[in-house]
Amino acid sequence: MRYLTVVEFCFSDLPSGAARVAWDVAQAMRRRGHTVTLVCYCPGESSREGFGTVEGIEVLRFRKAQRPTWHPGRLRAIVDSAAAACRRWLAGRQFDVVHVHSPNQGLGVCEALGAGPRYIYTAHSPMVQEQDIVWRAQGAAGRLKLLLGRPLLAGVERRIFAAAAGIQTLSAFTRAVLDRDYGVGQKISVIPHWCAPRQPLPGRIEARRALGWPIEQRIFLTVRSLGPRYGIDIAIRALGPLTLESGCHFYIGGSGSMCGELEALAAPFRGDEQRIHFIGRLSDDQLQLAYAAADLFILPTLALECFGLIIAEALCCGCPVLGTDAGAIPEALRQILPDFIVPAGDIVALQSRARQFLDGRLAVPDRQALRDHAARCYDEERVMKELLRLFGCSA
């Protein structure tokens, strides 16, 4: 099979959840003997357009059309730039399946390649709802963008749904939202992504030593984009007092627009010893060590968690997860950690449940049981079998 995948950025250039999923599938297709090409944006202004090879995969990078976010022609320009890149660099090439992870780029690729390939769209998140949250946090300017931009974004989603022979969502939650808004439920297959350790799992003490974390104290961990819908401020307000009461630590990984604000929020809880730590972006290896080192992963999302790959990763490393009832989080936790779900945005509930965990008043499966559950639910072979069926391929 000649397989083309379309994603905003190559995972090695700019890591994200969607980029991780796209890259994992591309690598799985390559291992199965298929010809794989990945199309994505250049990661920076100084980056060169054209073909390269990353871990055995052909990667075509092109420049994103630059328009101000308020510009009425911005979306059209993005679609056109993707179409132009395909016509320039992929002229004469034939593909059996085009797997789209980014709708604007995907529409451009569809326009350039025409009706020949089978188009599959992975909807990582409802595009309109995602942007709603971003814009509502931007005050008056954001409300104007919402008024003008929402119909345009909905039009993009409708067009990519119409072009797709099949649609993948990573959760039943996302499927329900898209079916409600667009009536496309009959096209959707719910196929969660897989997860497996990328190196032998160390023990908790070994992982803490490798990271330079305290050996004896209890440790909470979260790794998120530090933006408005991820609830890190809620987690700091809930867990900050516990760090002072019990001497536990809270490690916060990631970066984003709210970093300075969150650091200021955490300052009063530091006491004589720093117990709330901002550790920035983590590599894959560092993240796996962090899961192995932590006693409890905190997922305080306020809205629109459409899969929670990070839940699968934490469970795969034997780390229990305390999450909110936002989006698809209950889907992922209900079977294995039913008592570890709290209402989104509820500081008191999150603090109370975390205190119960510290006091040993919550039943927690052992680490091997969490790993076994993750292995059953997030298995590569099972996921790829379903994806290959969606691609129209049996092997």
ROMAR-295432 format. One record per residue (C-alpha): residue in one letter; x, y, z. Coordinates in Angstrom, 2 decimals. Layout:
BEGIN
<drenza aa="A" X="X" Y="Y" Z="Z"/>
...
END
This chain:
BEGIN
<drenza aa="M" X="0.00" Y="0.00" Z="0.00"/>
<drenza aa="R" X="1.16" Y="3.55" Z="-0.78"/>
<drenza aa="Y" X="0.25" Y="5.44" Z="2.39"/>
<drenza aa="L" X="0.31" Y="9.22" Z="2.78"/>
<drenza aa="T" X="-0.30" Y="10.77" Z="6.19"/>
<drenza aa="V" X="-1.04" Y="14.48" Z="6.67"/>
<drenza aa="V" X="-0.38" Y="16.11" Z="10.04"/>
<drenza aa="E" X="0.39" Y="19.61" Z="11.24"/>
<drenza aa="F" X="3.95" Y="18.87" Z="12.39"/>
<drenza aa="C" X="6.23" Y="15.85" Z="12.41"/>
<drenza aa="F" X="6.49" Y="14.53" Z="15.97"/>
<drenza aa="S" X="10.27" Y="14.95" Z="16.01"/>
<drenza aa="D" X="9.88" Y="18.64" Z="15.05"/>
<drenza aa="L" X="7.10" Y="19.65" Z="17.43"/>
<drenza aa="P" X="5.67" Y="16.97" Z="19.75"/>
<drenza aa="S" X="1.92" Y="16.89" Z="20.41"/>
<drenza aa="G" X="-0.75" Y="14.27" Z="20.96"/>
<drenza aa="A" X="-1.93" Y="14.31" Z="17.33"/>
<drenza aa="A" X="1.65" Y="14.24" Z="16.06"/>
<drenza aa="R" X="2.39" Y="11.28" Z="18.32"/>
<drenza aa="V" X="-0.57" Y="9.30" Z="17.01"/>
<drenza aa="A" X="0.22" Y="10.13" Z="13.36"/>
<drenza aa="W" X="3.87" Y="9.19" Z="13.80"/>
<drenza aa="D" X="3.13" Y="5.92" Z="15.59"/>
<drenza aa="V" X="0.73" Y="4.82" Z="12.84"/>
<drenza aa="A" X="3.18" Y="5.86" Z="10.12"/>
<drenza aa="Q" X="5.92" Y="3.78" Z="11.76"/>
<drenza aa="A" X="3.57" Y="0.82" Z="12.18"/>
<drenza aa="M" X="2.67" Y="0.99" Z="8.49"/>
<drenza aa="R" X="6.35" Y="1.13" Z="7.53"/>
<drenza aa="R" X="7.11" Y="-1.91" Z="9.70"/>
<drenza aa="R" X="4.35" Y="-3.81" Z="7.89"/>
<drenza aa="G" X="6.03" Y="-3.19" Z="4.55"/>
<drenza aa="H" X="3.91" Y="-0.31" Z="3.22"/>
<drenza aa="T" X="5.38" Y="2.73" Z="1.45"/>
<drenza aa="V" X="4.94" Y="5.68" Z="3.80"/>
<drenza aa="T" X="5.14" Y="9.44" Z="3.17"/>
<drenza aa="L" X="4.35" Y="12.11" Z="5.76"/>
<drenza aa="V" X="3.35" Y="15.68" Z="4.80"/>
<drenza aa="C" X="3.66" Y="18.44" Z="7.42"/>
<drenza aa="Y" X="4.60" Y="22.06" Z="8.01"/>
<drenza aa="C" X="8.17" Y="23.27" Z="8.33"/>
<drenza aa="P" X="8.85" Y="23.69" Z="12.05"/>
<drenza aa="G" X="10.31" Y="27.22" Z="11.80"/>
<drenza aa="E" X="11.01" Y="30.16" Z="9.51"/>
<drenza aa="S" X="14.58" Y="29.00" Z="8.86"/>
<drenza aa="S" X="13.55" Y="25.44" Z="7.97"/>
<drenza aa="R" X="13.89" Y="24.35" Z="4.37"/>
<drenza aa="E" X="11.01" Y="23.00" Z="2.33"/>
<drenza aa="G" X="11.24" Y="19.66" Z="0.63"/>
<drenza aa="F" X="11.85" Y="15.99" Z="1.34"/>
<drenza aa="G" X="13.84" Y="14.47" Z="4.16"/>
<drenza aa="T" X="13.98" Y="11.14" Z="5.94"/>
<drenza aa="V" X="13.18" Y="10.64" Z="9.63"/>
<drenza aa="E" X="13.64" Y="7.18" Z="11.13"/>
<drenza aa="G" X="13.10" Y="5.54" Z="7.76"/>
<drenza aa="I" X="10.03" Y="7.59" Z="6.80"/>
<drenza aa="E" X="9.93" Y="10.01" Z="3.87"/>
<drenza aa="V" X="8.87" Y="13.42" Z="5.24"/>
<drenza aa="L" X="7.76" Y="16.32" Z="3.03"/>
<drenza aa="R" X="7.80" Y="19.67" Z="4.84"/>
<drenza aa="F" X="6.26" Y="22.84" Z="3.41"/>
<drenza aa="R" X="5.62" Y="26.35" Z="4.64"/>
<drenza aa="K" X="2.29" Y="27.28" Z="6.19"/>
<drenza aa="A" X="0.56" Y="30.30" Z="4.67"/>
<drenza aa="Q" X="0.94" Y="33.24" Z="7.03"/>
<drenza aa="R" X="-2.13" Y="35.38" Z="7.65"/>
<drenza aa="P" X="-3.26" Y="37.21" Z="10.82"/>
<drenza aa="T" X="-5.75" Y="35.17" Z="12.86"/>
<drenza aa="W" X="-8.46" Y="37.77" Z="12.13"/>
<drenza aa="H" X="-7.94" Y="37.66" Z="8.35"/>
<drenza aa="P" X="-11.08" Y="36.34" Z="6.58"/>
<drenza aa="G" X="-8.97" Y="34.52" Z="4.00"/>
<drenza aa="R" X="-6.69" Y="32.78" Z="6.49"/>
<drenza aa="L" X="-8.26" Y="29.32" Z="6.30"/>
<drenza aa="R" X="-8.47" Y="29.44" Z="2.51"/>
<drenza aa="A" X="-4.80" Y="30.43" Z="2.33"/>
<drenza aa="I" X="-3.82" Y="27.46" Z="4.53"/>
<drenza aa="V" X="-5.77" Y="25.07" Z="2.32"/>
<drenza aa="D" X="-4.25" Y="26.59" Z="-0.81"/>
<drenza aa="S" X="-0.69" Y="26.36" Z="0.53"/>
<drenza aa="A" X="-1.14" Y="22.65" Z="1.26"/>
<drenza aa="A" X="-2.59" Y="22.06" Z="-2.22"/>
<drenza aa="A" X="0.27" Y="23.97" Z="-3.85"/>
<drenza aa="A" X="2.87" Y="21.98" Z="-1.89"/>
<drenza aa="C" X="1.30" Y="18.69" Z="-3.00"/>
<drenza aa="R" X="1.15" Y="19.77" Z="-6.64"/>
<drenza aa="R" X="4.77" Y="20.88" Z="-6.52"/>
<drenza aa="W" X="6.35" Y="18.02" Z="-4.61"/>
<drenza aa="L" X="4.01" Y="15.08" Z="-5.21"/>
<drenza aa="A" X="3.17" Y="15.60" Z="-8.87"/>
<drenza aa="G" X="2.76" Y="12.25" Z="-10.60"/>
<drenza aa="R" X="2.80" Y="10.28" Z="-7.35"/>
<drenza aa="Q" X="-0.05" Y="7.85" Z="-6.64"/>
<drenza aa="F" X="-1.36" Y="6.99" Z="-3.16"/>
<drenza aa="D" X="-3.82" Y="4.33" Z="-2.10"/>
<drenza aa="V" X="-4.71" Y="5.87" Z="1.28"/>
<drenza aa="V" X="-4.41" Y="9.45" Z="2.50"/>
<drenza aa="H" X="-4.71" Y="9.59" Z="6.28"/>
<drenza aa="V" X="-5.53" Y="13.12" Z="7.47"/>
<drenza aa="H" X="-4.85" Y="14.30" Z="11.03"/>
<drenza aa="S" X="-5.13" Y="18.05" Z="10.35"/>
<drenza aa="P" X="-8.30" Y="19.19" Z="8.53"/>
<drenza aa="N" X="-7.04" Y="22.40" Z="6.87"/>
<drenza aa="Q" X="-3.99" Y="20.72" Z="5.39"/>
<drenza aa="G" X="-6.09" Y="17.68" Z="4.59"/>
<drenza aa="L" X="-8.50" Y="19.69" Z="2.45"/>
<drenza aa="G" X="-5.57" Y="21.07" Z="0.47"/>
<drenza aa="V" X="-4.19" Y="17.58" Z="-0.11"/>
<drenza aa="C" X="-7.65" Y="16.37" Z="-1.19"/>
<drenza aa="E" X="-7.91" Y="19.20" Z="-3.72"/>
<drenza aa="A" X="-4.44" Y="18.46" Z="-5.11"/>
<drenza aa="L" X="-4.72" Y="14.66" Z="-5.33"/>
<drenza aa="G" X="-8.34" Y="14.43" Z="-6.45"/>
<drenza aa="A" X="-10.64" Y="11.43" Z="-6.20"/>
<drenza aa="G" X="-8.06" Y="8.64" Z="-6.60"/>
<drenza aa="P" X="-6.99" Y="7.80" Z="-3.02"/>
<drenza aa="R" X="-9.14" Y="6.58" Z="-0.15"/>
<drenza aa="Y" X="-9.30" Y="9.43" Z="2.37"/>
<drenza aa="I" X="-9.44" Y="8.64" Z="6.09"/>
<drenza aa="Y" X="-9.77" Y="11.41" Z="8.66"/>
<drenza aa="T" X="-8.73" Y="11.01" Z="12.29"/>
<drenza aa="A" X="-10.70" Y="13.58" Z="14.28"/>
<drenza aa="H" X="-8.53" Y="14.18" Z="17.33"/>
<drenza aa="S" X="-10.88" Y="16.85" Z="18.64"/>
<drenza aa="P" X="-13.96" Y="18.75" Z="17.41"/>
<drenza aa="M" X="-12.30" Y="21.65" Z="15.62"/>
<drenza aa="V" X="-14.97" Y="24.25" Z="16.37"/>
<drenza aa="Q" X="-15.24" Y="23.44" Z="20.06"/>
<drenza aa="E" X="-11.46" Y="23.42" Z="20.43"/>
<drenza aa="Q" X="-11.16" Y="26.88" Z="18.94"/>
<drenza aa="D" X="-14.18" Y="28.13" Z="20.91"/>
<drenza aa="I" X="-12.26" Y="27.51" Z="24.14"/>
<drenza aa="V" X="-9.15" Y="29.28" Z="22.87"/>
<drenza aa="W" X="-11.05" Y="32.30" Z="21.62"/>
<drenza aa="R" X="-13.29" Y="32.69" Z="24.67"/>
<drenza aa="A" X="-10.13" Y="33.11" Z="26.77"/>
<drenza aa="Q" X="-9.01" Y="36.08" Z="24.62"/>
<drenza aa="G" X="-11.57" Y="38.64" Z="25.78"/>
<drenza aa="A" X="-13.23" Y="41.02" Z="23.31"/>
<drenza aa="A" X="-10.87" Y="40.16" Z="20.45"/>
<drenza aa="G" X="-11.60" Y="36.48" Z="20.99"/>
<drenza aa="R" X="-15.35" Y="37.05" Z="20.92"/>
<drenza aa="L" X="-15.00" Y="38.79" Z="17.57"/>
<drenza aa="K" X="-12.95" Y="35.88" Z="16.22"/>
<drenza aa="L" X="-15.63" Y="33.53" Z="17.53"/>
<drenza aa="L" X="-18.39" Y="35.42" Z="15.75"/>
<drenza aa="L" X="-16.57" Y="35.54" Z="12.42"/>
<drenza aa="G" X="-14.56" Y="32.34" Z="12.56"/>
<drenza aa="R" X="-16.96" Y="29.76" Z="13.89"/>
<drenza aa="P" X="-18.95" Y="29.36" Z="10.63"/>
<drenza aa="L" X="-15.71" Y="29.10" Z="8.65"/>
<drenza aa="L" X="-14.33" Y="26.37" Z="10.92"/>
<drenza aa="A" X="-17.61" Y="24.47" Z="10.78"/>
<drenza aa="G" X="-17.41" Y="24.64" Z="7.00"/>
<drenza aa="V" X="-13.92" Y="23.11" Z="7.08"/>
<drenza aa="E" X="-15.12" Y="20.26" Z="9.27"/>
<drenza aa="R" X="-18.11" Y="19.57" Z="7.05"/>
<drenza aa="R" X="-15.91" Y="19.44" Z="3.96"/>
<drenza aa="I" X="-13.33" Y="17.07" Z="5.44"/>
<drenza aa="F" X="-16.11" Y="14.80" Z="6.74"/>
<drenza aa="A" X="-17.67" Y="14.75" Z="3.27"/>
<drenza aa="A" X="-14.34" Y="13.91" Z="1.62"/>
<drenza aa="A" X="-13.51" Y="11.10" Z="4.03"/>
<drenza aa="A" X="-14.50" Y="7.52" Z="3.23"/>
<drenza aa="G" X="-14.09" Y="6.77" Z="6.92"/>
<drenza aa="I" X="-13.55" Y="8.74" Z="10.11"/>
<drenza aa="Q" X="-11.64" Y="7.60" Z="13.18"/>
<drenza aa="T" X="-12.22" Y="9.04" Z="16.63"/>
<drenza aa="L" X="-10.18" Y="7.98" Z="19.63"/>
<drenza aa="S" X="-13.16" Y="7.95" Z="21.98"/>
<drenza aa="A" X="-16.92" Y="7.46" Z="22.07"/>
<drenza aa="F" X="-17.16" Y="10.97" Z="23.52"/>
<drenza aa="T" X="-15.71" Y="12.54" Z="20.36"/>
<drenza aa="R" X="-17.92" Y="10.39" Z="18.16"/>
<drenza aa="A" X="-21.03" Y="11.56" Z="20.03"/>
<drenza aa="V" X="-20.06" Y="15.24" Z="19.73"/>
<drenza aa="L" X="-19.37" Y="15.01" Z="16.00"/>
<drenza aa="D" X="-22.52" Y="13.01" Z="15.32"/>
<drenza aa="R" X="-24.58" Y="15.54" Z="17.28"/>
<drenza aa="D" X="-23.08" Y="18.51" Z="15.39"/>
<drenza aa="Y" X="-22.73" Y="17.03" Z="11.89"/>
<drenza aa="G" X="-24.70" Y="13.78" Z="11.71"/>
<drenza aa="V" X="-21.66" Y="11.74" Z="10.65"/>
<drenza aa="G" X="-21.91" Y="8.95" Z="13.21"/>
<drenza aa="Q" X="-22.40" Y="6.26" Z="10.55"/>
<drenza aa="K" X="-18.96" Y="7.08" Z="9.10"/>
<drenza aa="I" X="-17.13" Y="6.96" Z="12.44"/>
<drenza aa="S" X="-15.13" Y="4.10" Z="13.89"/>
<drenza aa="V" X="-14.03" Y="4.53" Z="17.52"/>
<drenza aa="I" X="-10.44" Y="3.25" Z="17.61"/>
<drenza aa="P" X="-8.30" Y="4.36" Z="20.58"/>
<drenza aa="H" X="-4.56" Y="4.66" Z="20.12"/>
<drenza aa="W" X="-2.08" Y="2.21" Z="21.61"/>
<drenza aa="C" X="0.65" Y="2.59" Z="24.17"/>
<drenza aa="A" X="3.67" Y="0.52" Z="25.12"/>
<drenza aa="P" X="6.82" Y="1.33" Z="27.15"/>
<drenza aa="R" X="9.63" Y="2.57" Z="24.92"/>
<drenza aa="Q" X="12.31" Y="1.19" Z="27.22"/>
<drenza aa="P" X="12.45" Y="-1.31" Z="30.13"/>
<drenza aa="L" X="10.48" Y="0.11" Z="33.04"/>
<drenza aa="P" X="12.65" Y="1.10" Z="36.02"/>
<drenza aa="G" X="11.50" Y="0.75" Z="39.62"/>
<drenza aa="R" X="10.18" Y="3.78" Z="41.47"/>
<drenza aa="I" X="13.37" Y="4.45" Z="43.44"/>
<drenza aa="E" X="15.58" Y="3.95" Z="40.39"/>
<drenza aa="A" X="13.41" Y="6.38" Z="38.39"/>
<drenza aa="R" X="13.50" Y="8.99" Z="41.14"/>
<drenza aa="R" X="17.26" Y="8.78" Z="41.38"/>
<drenza aa="A" X="17.59" Y="9.19" Z="37.63"/>
<drenza aa="L" X="15.41" Y="12.32" Z="37.76"/>
<drenza aa="G" X="16.90" Y="13.72" Z="40.96"/>
<drenza aa="W" X="13.53" Y="13.57" Z="42.71"/>
<drenza aa="P" X="13.12" Y="12.89" Z="46.45"/>
<drenza aa="I" X="13.21" Y="9.20" Z="47.31"/>
<drenza aa="E" X="10.93" Y="9.04" Z="50.36"/>
<drenza aa="Q" X="8.19" Y="11.65" Z="49.89"/>
<drenza aa="R" X="4.94" Y="11.05" Z="48.01"/>
<drenza aa="I" X="4.89" Y="12.57" Z="44.52"/>
<drenza aa="F" X="2.04" Y="13.92" Z="42.38"/>
<drenza aa="L" X="2.73" Y="14.47" Z="38.67"/>
<drenza aa="T" X="0.98" Y="16.21" Z="35.81"/>
<drenza aa="V" X="2.20" Y="16.84" Z="32.27"/>
<drenza aa="R" X="0.04" Y="19.17" Z="30.23"/>
<drenza aa="S" X="0.02" Y="22.17" Z="27.96"/>
<drenza aa="L" X="-0.07" Y="25.07" Z="30.41"/>
<drenza aa="G" X="-3.14" Y="26.65" Z="28.82"/>
<drenza aa="P" X="-6.60" Y="27.70" Z="30.02"/>
<drenza aa="R" X="-8.61" Y="24.49" Z="29.56"/>
<drenza aa="Y" X="-6.19" Y="22.09" Z="31.20"/>
<drenza aa="G" X="-7.03" Y="22.97" Z="34.80"/>
<drenza aa="I" X="-3.48" Y="23.26" Z="36.14"/>
<drenza aa="D" X="-4.57" Y="26.25" Z="38.24"/>
<drenza aa="I" X="-7.27" Y="24.04" Z="39.81"/>
<drenza aa="A" X="-4.67" Y="21.37" Z="40.57"/>
<drenza aa="I" X="-2.31" Y="23.88" Z="42.20"/>
<drenza aa="R" X="-5.08" Y="25.27" Z="44.40"/>
<drenza aa="A" X="-6.18" Y="21.75" Z="45.36"/>
<drenza aa="L" X="-2.79" Y="20.13" Z="45.91"/>
<drenza aa="G" X="-0.79" Y="23.11" Z="47.15"/>
<drenza aa="P" X="-2.17" Y="22.86" Z="50.71"/>
<drenza aa="L" X="-1.50" Y="19.10" Z="50.71"/>
<drenza aa="T" X="2.17" Y="19.67" Z="49.91"/>
<drenza aa="L" X="2.41" Y="21.79" Z="53.06"/>
<drenza aa="E" X="0.33" Y="19.42" Z="55.21"/>
<drenza aa="S" X="1.93" Y="16.13" Z="54.26"/>
<drenza aa="G" X="5.29" Y="17.06" Z="52.79"/>
<drenza aa="C" X="4.45" Y="15.59" Z="49.37"/>
<drenza aa="H" X="5.70" Y="17.09" Z="46.10"/>
<drenza aa="F" X="3.84" Y="18.15" Z="42.94"/>
<drenza aa="Y" X="5.77" Y="18.09" Z="39.65"/>
<drenza aa="I" X="4.27" Y="19.98" Z="36.70"/>
<drenza aa="G" X="5.64" Y="19.22" Z="33.23"/>
<drenza aa="G" X="4.91" Y="21.15" Z="30.06"/>
<drenza aa="S" X="4.92" Y="24.70" Z="28.75"/>
<drenza aa="G" X="2.36" Y="27.20" Z="27.55"/>
<drenza aa="S" X="0.79" Y="30.62" Z="27.77"/>
<drenza aa="M" X="-0.14" Y="30.40" Z="31.47"/>
<drenza aa="C" X="3.31" Y="29.37" Z="32.76"/>
<drenza aa="G" X="4.11" Y="32.66" Z="34.53"/>
<drenza aa="E" X="0.62" Y="32.93" Z="36.01"/>
<drenza aa="L" X="0.77" Y="29.36" Z="37.32"/>
<drenza aa="E" X="4.20" Y="29.83" Z="38.86"/>
<drenza aa="A" X="2.89" Y="32.90" Z="40.71"/>
<drenza aa="L" X="-0.13" Y="30.91" Z="41.88"/>
<drenza aa="A" X="2.14" Y="28.17" Z="43.25"/>
<drenza aa="A" X="4.49" Y="30.54" Z="45.11"/>
<drenza aa="P" X="2.51" Y="30.73" Z="48.42"/>
<drenza aa="F" X="2.58" Y="26.94" Z="48.77"/>
<drenza aa="R" X="6.33" Y="26.53" Z="48.60"/>
<drenza aa="G" X="7.02" Y="26.96" Z="52.31"/>
<drenza aa="D" X="10.54" Y="26.32" Z="53.60"/>
<drenza aa="E" X="11.25" Y="23.83" Z="50.83"/>
<drenza aa="Q" X="10.10" Y="24.03" Z="47.22"/>
<drenza aa="R" X="7.40" Y="21.39" Z="46.81"/>
<drenza aa="I" X="5.66" Y="22.53" Z="43.62"/>
<drenza aa="H" X="8.10" Y="22.11" Z="40.74"/>
<drenza aa="F" X="7.76" Y="23.36" Z="37.15"/>
<drenza aa="I" X="9.96" Y="21.05" Z="35.09"/>
<drenza aa="G" X="9.20" Y="22.18" Z="31.52"/>
<drenza aa="R" X="8.86" Y="19.96" Z="28.48"/>
<drenza aa="L" X="9.98" Y="16.36" Z="28.94"/>
<drenza aa="S" X="11.48" Y="14.02" Z="26.37"/>
<drenza aa="D" X="9.81" Y="10.63" Z="25.85"/>
<drenza aa="D" X="12.46" Y="8.93" Z="28.00"/>
<drenza aa="Q" X="12.13" Y="11.54" Z="30.76"/>
<drenza aa="L" X="8.35" Y="11.24" Z="30.68"/>
<drenza aa="Q" X="8.49" Y="7.48" Z="31.10"/>
<drenza aa="L" X="10.84" Y="7.93" Z="34.08"/>
<drenza aa="A" X="8.43" Y="10.50" Z="35.54"/>
<drenza aa="Y" X="5.47" Y="8.09" Z="35.29"/>
<drenza aa="A" X="7.55" Y="5.38" Z="36.96"/>
<drenza aa="A" X="8.67" Y="7.77" Z="39.71"/>
<drenza aa="A" X="5.26" Y="9.27" Z="40.57"/>
<drenza aa="D" X="2.75" Y="7.93" Z="43.06"/>
<drenza aa="L" X="-0.23" Y="9.52" Z="41.31"/>
<drenza aa="F" X="-0.78" Y="11.29" Z="37.99"/>
<drenza aa="I" X="-3.17" Y="14.27" Z="38.12"/>
<drenza aa="L" X="-5.35" Y="15.04" Z="35.08"/>
<drenza aa="P" X="-7.37" Y="18.17" Z="36.01"/>
<drenza aa="T" X="-8.74" Y="18.96" Z="32.52"/>
<drenza aa="L" X="-11.70" Y="21.35" Z="32.47"/>
<drenza aa="A" X="-13.13" Y="20.52" Z="29.04"/>
<drenza aa="L" X="-12.75" Y="18.60" Z="25.79"/>
<drenza aa="E" X="-10.34" Y="15.82" Z="26.69"/>
<drenza aa="C" X="-11.07" Y="13.78" Z="23.59"/>
<drenza aa="F" X="-8.99" Y="10.70" Z="24.36"/>
<drenza aa="G" X="-6.35" Y="11.13" Z="27.00"/>
<drenza aa="L" X="-3.30" Y="9.45" Z="25.47"/>
<drenza aa="I" X="-1.52" Y="10.55" Z="28.61"/>
<drenza aa="I" X="-3.83" Y="8.26" Z="30.65"/>
<drenza aa="A" X="-2.83" Y="5.29" Z="28.54"/>
<drenza aa="E" X="0.85" Y="6.22" Z="28.93"/>
<drenza aa="A" X="0.60" Y="6.59" Z="32.71"/>
<drenza aa="L" X="-1.28" Y="3.30" Z="33.17"/>
<drenza aa="C" X="1.17" Y="1.58" Z="30.85"/>
<drenza aa="C" X="3.95" Y="2.61" Z="33.26"/>
<drenza aa="G" X="1.94" Y="1.47" Z="36.29"/>
<drenza aa="C" X="1.02" Y="4.96" Z="37.53"/>
<drenza aa="P" X="-2.58" Y="5.48" Z="38.73"/>
<drenza aa="V" X="-4.46" Y="8.53" Z="37.40"/>
<drenza aa="L" X="-6.77" Y="10.90" Z="39.26"/>
<drenza aa="G" X="-8.81" Y="12.71" Z="36.59"/>
<drenza aa="T" X="-11.90" Y="14.81" Z="36.09"/>
<drenza aa="D" X="-15.16" Y="13.91" Z="34.39"/>
<drenza aa="A" X="-14.31" Y="16.08" Z="31.35"/>
<drenza aa="G" X="-14.77" Y="14.58" Z="27.90"/>
<drenza aa="A" X="-13.45" Y="11.05" Z="27.45"/>
<drenza aa="I" X="-11.59" Y="10.78" Z="30.77"/>
<drenza aa="P" X="-14.32" Y="8.67" Z="32.44"/>
<drenza aa="E" X="-14.20" Y="6.26" Z="29.47"/>
<drenza aa="A" X="-10.54" Y="5.63" Z="30.14"/>
<drenza aa="L" X="-10.70" Y="5.42" Z="33.96"/>
<drenza aa="R" X="-14.07" Y="3.89" Z="34.81"/>
<drenza aa="Q" X="-13.09" Y="0.24" Z="34.34"/>
<drenza aa="I" X="-9.83" Y="0.27" Z="36.29"/>
<drenza aa="L" X="-10.01" Y="3.35" Z="38.59"/>
<drenza aa="P" X="-13.70" Y="4.16" Z="39.13"/>
<drenza aa="D" X="-13.06" Y="6.08" Z="42.37"/>
<drenza aa="F" X="-10.44" Y="8.29" Z="40.73"/>
<drenza aa="I" X="-12.85" Y="10.58" Z="38.82"/>
<drenza aa="V" X="-13.89" Y="13.98" Z="40.22"/>
<drenza aa="P" X="-16.03" Y="16.82" Z="38.82"/>
<drenza aa="A" X="-14.09" Y="19.12" Z="36.50"/>
<drenza aa="G" X="-13.16" Y="22.43" Z="38.09"/>
<drenza aa="D" X="-14.02" Y="21.29" Z="41.64"/>
<drenza aa="I" X="-11.04" Y="22.23" Z="43.82"/>
<drenza aa="V" X="-12.54" Y="20.74" Z="46.98"/>
<drenza aa="A" X="-13.34" Y="17.39" Z="45.34"/>
<drenza aa="L" X="-9.87" Y="17.09" Z="43.81"/>
<drenza aa="Q" X="-8.19" Y="17.96" Z="47.09"/>
<drenza aa="S" X="-10.39" Y="15.55" Z="49.05"/>
<drenza aa="R" X="-9.72" Y="12.63" Z="46.71"/>
<drenza aa="A" X="-5.99" Y="13.31" Z="46.66"/>
<drenza aa="R" X="-5.97" Y="13.42" Z="50.47"/>
<drenza aa="Q" X="-7.81" Y="10.09" Z="50.57"/>
<drenza aa="F" X="-5.10" Y="8.68" Z="48.31"/>
<drenza aa="L" X="-2.34" Y="9.97" Z="50.58"/>
<drenza aa="D" X="-4.11" Y="8.54" Z="53.63"/>
<drenza aa="G" X="-4.51" Y="5.11" Z="52.02"/>
<drenza aa="R" X="-8.31" Y="5.33" Z="51.97"/>
<drenza aa="L" X="-8.64" Y="4.60" Z="48.23"/>
<drenza aa="A" X="-8.37" Y="1.14" Z="46.75"/>
<drenza aa="V" X="-5.56" Y="1.30" Z="44.19"/>
<drenza aa="P" X="-4.68" Y="-1.59" Z="41.88"/>
<drenza aa="D" X="-1.00" Y="-2.51" Z="42.06"/>
<drenza aa="R" X="1.33" Y="-1.33" Z="39.34"/>
<drenza aa="Q" X="1.31" Y="-4.61" Z="37.45"/>
<drenza aa="A" X="-2.50" Y="-4.65" Z="37.37"/>
<drenza aa="L" X="-2.48" Y="-1.14" Z="35.85"/>
<drenza aa="R" X="0.07" Y="-2.22" Z="33.24"/>
<drenza aa="D" X="-1.92" Y="-5.34" Z="32.39"/>
<drenza aa="H" X="-5.09" Y="-3.26" Z="31.94"/>
<drenza aa="A" X="-3.26" Y="-0.84" Z="29.63"/>
<drenza aa="A" X="-1.84" Y="-3.75" Z="27.63"/>
<drenza aa="R" X="-5.36" Y="-5.14" Z="27.08"/>
<drenza aa="C" X="-7.02" Y="-1.83" Z="26.20"/>
<drenza aa="Y" X="-4.25" Y="-0.09" Z="24.25"/>
<drenza aa="D" X="-2.68" Y="-2.87" Z="22.20"/>
<drenza aa="E" X="-0.94" Y="-2.00" Z="18.92"/>
<drenza aa="E" X="-1.91" Y="-5.16" Z="17.06"/>
<drenza aa="R" X="-5.58" Y="-4.77" Z="17.84"/>
<drenza aa="V" X="-5.58" Y="-1.07" Z="16.94"/>
<drenza aa="M" X="-3.69" Y="-1.60" Z="13.69"/>
<drenza aa="K" X="-6.04" Y="-4.40" Z="12.67"/>
<drenza aa="E" X="-8.98" Y="-2.01" Z="12.99"/>
<drenza aa="L" X="-7.13" Y="0.82" Z="11.21"/>
<drenza aa="L" X="-6.11" Y="-1.42" Z="8.32"/>
<drenza aa="R" X="-9.75" Y="-2.41" Z="7.92"/>
<drenza aa="L" X="-10.63" Y="1.29" Z="7.81"/>
<drenza aa="F" X="-7.87" Y="1.83" Z="5.22"/>
<drenza aa="G" X="-9.34" Y="-0.98" Z="3.10"/>
<drenza aa="C" X="-6.30" Y="-3.21" Z="3.59"/>
<drenza aa="S" X="-6.11" Y="-6.66" Z="5.20"/>
<drenza aa="A" X="-2.41" Y="-6.69" Z="6.19"/>
END
